[in-house]
C-alpha cells in the first residue's frame, strides 16, 4: 500500500469478498463499455460510448468507487452531439498501478 498526498493510502478499503463481488458486477459492467484506454502520467483515461446505458454505468462506478477508493480523482467529459464520454481516473503515486490491475479491460 503506497501513500499519496494527504496520506490517503492508494488501496481499496473493501474487504476481499466485497471487492470480488464489486469486480464481478460493477467493475465488469464498466470494463464492458470501455472503447479505449489511454495511459496518463498519474492514471488512465477511458473512452466510453455516449449512450444513456454506458453513461449510467460510468455514473454508478463513480458513486460507489468514491466511497471505497478516496484517493481517486474522477473527471468526466461528454463530447457534443451524443459523442463518446471520457472518464479520467487519476491520483497520487501508485494510482496508475492500482488502476492497471483493477480497471483496464482484460
Rosetta silent file (secondary structure, phi, psi, omega in degrees, C-alpha in Angstrom):
SEQUENCE: XXXXXXXXXXXXXXXXXXXXXXXXXXXXXXXXXXXXXXXXXXXXXXXXXXXXXXXXXXXXXXXXXXXXXXXXXXXXXXXXXXXXXXXXXXXXXXXXXXXXXXXXXX
SCORE:     score description
SCORE:     0.000 S_00000001
   1 L     0.000  122.505 -179.823    0.000    0.000    0.000 S_00000001
   2 E   -97.542  153.959  178.754    1.529    3.302   -1.091 S_00000001
   3 E   -98.209  137.102  177.420    0.837    6.647    0.499 S_00000001
   4 L  -106.061 -168.108  177.697   -0.415    9.518   -1.619 S_00000001
   5 H   -63.918  141.498 -178.040   -0.783   13.196   -0.981 S_00000001
   6 H    74.275   12.510  179.269   -2.551   13.858    2.284 S_00000001
   7 H    57.923   31.523  172.450   -1.532   10.370    3.445 S_00000001
   8 L   -86.212  120.235 -178.528   -4.533    8.725    1.770 S_00000001
   9 E   -66.388  142.567  176.602   -3.449    5.151    1.027 S_00000001
  10 E   -86.490   82.582 -178.770   -3.633    4.020   -2.598 S_00000001
  11 L  -164.186  150.165  175.065   -5.785    0.991   -1.861 S_00000001
  12 L   -78.450  137.323 -177.730   -9.398   -0.082   -1.958 S_00000001
  13 L   -93.826    8.225  176.632  -10.891   -0.218    1.529 S_00000001
  14 L   -76.492  153.115  172.173  -13.341   -3.032    0.709 S_00000001
  15 L   -67.137  163.197  179.985  -12.882   -6.480    2.190 S_00000001
  16 H   -57.647  -42.849 -178.980  -11.619   -9.134   -0.225 S_00000001
  17 H   -64.634  -45.038  179.561  -15.098  -10.663   -0.518 S_00000001
  18 H   -66.179  -37.416  178.474  -16.783   -7.312   -1.178 S_00000001
  19 H   -64.755  -44.951  178.781  -14.073   -6.387   -3.696 S_00000001
  20 H   -60.876  -38.346  177.174  -14.543   -9.672   -5.606 S_00000001
  21 H   -64.280  -45.217  179.190  -18.299   -9.016   -5.658 S_00000001
  22 H   -63.279  -41.420 -179.359  -17.742   -5.465   -6.955 S_00000001
  23 H   -63.974  -36.008 -178.890  -15.259   -6.738   -9.531 S_00000001
  24 H   -77.685  -17.022 -176.542  -17.771   -9.313  -10.804 S_00000001
  25 H  -115.349  -84.893 -172.045  -20.574   -6.788  -11.138 S_00000001
  26 H   -63.478  -44.752 -179.287  -19.962   -3.051  -11.358 S_00000001
  27 H   -68.705  -38.234  176.843  -16.334   -3.132  -12.496 S_00000001
  28 H   -63.427  -39.711  178.051  -17.132   -5.841  -15.068 S_00000001
  29 H   -63.417  -43.444  177.769  -20.007   -3.695  -16.363 S_00000001
  30 H   -61.344  -49.373 -179.385  -17.659   -0.699  -16.675 S_00000001
  31 H   -57.747  -34.007 -177.152  -14.998   -2.738  -18.482 S_00000001
  32 H   -69.467  -20.507 -179.722  -17.631   -3.992  -20.939 S_00000001
  33 H  -101.423   -5.448 -179.158  -18.423   -0.450  -22.148 S_00000001
  34 E   -71.183  125.570  177.590  -14.831    0.818  -22.444 S_00000001
  35 E   -86.983  -41.805 -177.131  -13.938    1.513  -26.084 S_00000001
  36 E  -156.003  157.994  174.567  -10.331    2.547  -25.458 S_00000001
  37 E  -131.051  152.423 -178.322   -7.962    3.456  -22.662 S_00000001
  38 E  -134.364  129.007  178.305   -5.083    5.907  -22.569 S_00000001
  39 E   -74.715  134.952  177.100   -2.234    5.928  -20.092 S_00000001
  40 E  -116.182  163.769  178.988   -1.742    9.253  -18.305 S_00000001
  41 L   -57.372  -32.795 -175.254    1.187   10.354  -16.115 S_00000001
  42 L  -124.164   21.814  179.698   -0.929    9.874  -12.972 S_00000001
  43 E   165.102 -142.703 -179.609   -3.616    7.393  -14.062 S_00000001
  44 E  -142.748  153.407  170.739   -5.726    6.421  -17.065 S_00000001
  45 E  -114.855  137.694 -179.124   -8.404    7.891  -19.315 S_00000001
  46 E  -119.930  132.475  176.857  -11.191    5.643  -20.569 S_00000001
  47 E  -100.214  131.949 -174.435  -13.357    6.340  -23.635 S_00000001
  48 E  -130.694  146.762  176.244  -16.939    5.123  -23.375 S_00000001
  49 L   -58.039  154.812 -177.259  -19.872    5.366  -25.824 S_00000001
  50 L   -88.850   14.278  179.927  -22.170    8.356  -25.298 S_00000001
  51 L   -78.486  161.988 -175.854  -25.398    6.362  -24.953 S_00000001
  52 H   -58.419  -43.216 -176.266  -27.519    6.515  -21.788 S_00000001
  53 H   -64.952  -42.326  179.678  -26.740    2.989  -20.624 S_00000001
  54 H   -67.513  -41.998  178.115  -22.958    3.449  -20.876 S_00000001
  55 H   -64.091  -38.306  177.775  -23.066    6.828  -19.128 S_00000001
  56 H   -63.417  -38.411  178.064  -25.215    5.301  -16.371 S_00000001
  57 H   -63.249  -40.048  178.627  -22.594    2.546  -15.895 S_00000001
  58 H   -67.511  -43.849  179.550  -19.894    5.206  -15.517 S_00000001
  59 H   -61.500  -43.027  177.974  -22.012    7.257  -13.100 S_00000001
  60 H   -60.767  -43.115  178.976  -22.705    4.173  -10.972 S_00000001
  61 H   -60.114  -46.254 -178.977  -18.991    3.377  -10.898 S_00000001
  62 H   -61.055  -45.768 -177.399  -18.081    6.895   -9.776 S_00000001
  63 H   -58.036  -47.749 -175.469  -20.677    6.924   -7.000 S_00000001
  64 H   -81.316  -35.134 -178.311  -19.520    3.685   -5.378 S_00000001
  65 H   -70.960  -25.780  176.344  -15.783    3.949   -6.056 S_00000001
  66 H   -63.035  -28.782 -179.233  -15.591    7.379   -4.399 S_00000001
  67 H   -77.393  -39.125 -173.699  -16.565    5.649   -1.147 S_00000001
  68 H  -100.023  -13.245  179.780  -14.019    2.813   -1.222 S_00000001
  69 L  -130.082   70.788 -173.516  -11.140    4.486   -3.105 S_00000001
  70 L   -66.405  -10.585  179.036  -10.918    8.014   -1.642 S_00000001
  71 L   -80.168  -14.698 -176.018   -7.517    8.631   -3.282 S_00000001
  72 L   -80.309  142.615  169.575   -9.031    8.663   -6.809 S_00000001
  73 E  -108.352  129.723 -179.196   -9.906   11.801   -8.755 S_00000001
  74 E  -110.979  129.259  175.101  -12.717   11.343  -11.292 S_00000001
  75 E  -129.389  124.421 -177.361  -13.138   13.652  -14.288 S_00000001
  76 E  -118.408  127.572  178.627  -15.990   13.036  -16.727 S_00000001
  77 E  -131.012  127.195  178.437  -16.282   14.811  -20.081 S_00000001
  78 E  -106.194  128.183  179.963  -19.060   14.217  -22.612 S_00000001
  79 L   -75.449  153.827 -179.914  -18.428   15.140  -26.243 S_00000001
  80 L   -66.973  165.315  175.178  -21.075   17.132  -28.154 S_00000001
  81 L    59.810   39.615  177.820  -23.666   15.586  -30.454 S_00000001
  82 L    62.193   26.622  179.048  -24.007   12.401  -28.335 S_00000001
  83 L   -71.402 -176.335 -177.414  -20.332   11.606  -28.888 S_00000001
  84 L   -65.958  164.817  178.677  -18.220    9.451  -26.610 S_00000001
  85 E  -111.744  142.823  176.584  -17.580   10.143  -22.951 S_00000001
  86 E  -117.754  126.243  175.014  -14.104   10.261  -21.421 S_00000001
  87 E  -109.844  119.898  175.270  -13.529    9.283  -17.812 S_00000001
  88 E  -101.096  124.978  175.108  -10.159   10.265  -16.346 S_00000001
  89 E  -114.900  117.635 -177.305   -9.134    8.418  -13.208 S_00000001
  90 E  -137.039  169.074  178.795   -6.068    9.910  -11.565 S_00000001
  91 L   178.772 -167.616 -177.374   -4.402   10.116   -8.188 S_00000001
  92 L   -71.778  177.556  178.179   -1.155   10.124   -6.238 S_00000001
  93 L   -49.409  130.298 -178.035    1.879    7.946   -6.826 S_00000001
  94 L   102.724  -16.270 -177.540    0.807    4.294   -7.073 S_00000001
  95 H   -65.002  -42.832 -176.882   -2.591    5.055   -8.609 S_00000001
  96 H   -60.505  -42.565  178.098   -1.634    4.007  -12.124 S_00000001
  97 H   -62.574  -43.486  177.873   -0.544    0.548  -10.932 S_00000001
  98 H   -59.167  -49.528 -178.714   -3.784    0.160   -8.969 S_00000001
  99 H   -62.825  -39.210 -179.262   -5.898    1.189  -11.973 S_00000001
 100 H   -58.769  -42.139 -176.810   -3.986   -1.095  -14.328 S_00000001
 101 H   -79.884  -25.534 -174.253   -4.823   -4.140  -12.216 S_00000001
 102 H  -102.236  -43.699 -167.872   -8.440   -3.236  -11.433 S_00000001
 103 L  -106.352  -17.641 -178.537   -9.956   -1.186  -14.268 S_00000001
 104 L   -71.914  135.318  178.156   -8.143   -1.963  -17.502 S_00000001
 105 L   -60.648  141.761 -179.878  -10.128   -4.341  -19.710 S_00000001
 106 L   -95.916    0.000    0.000   -8.609   -7.794  -19.886 S_00000001
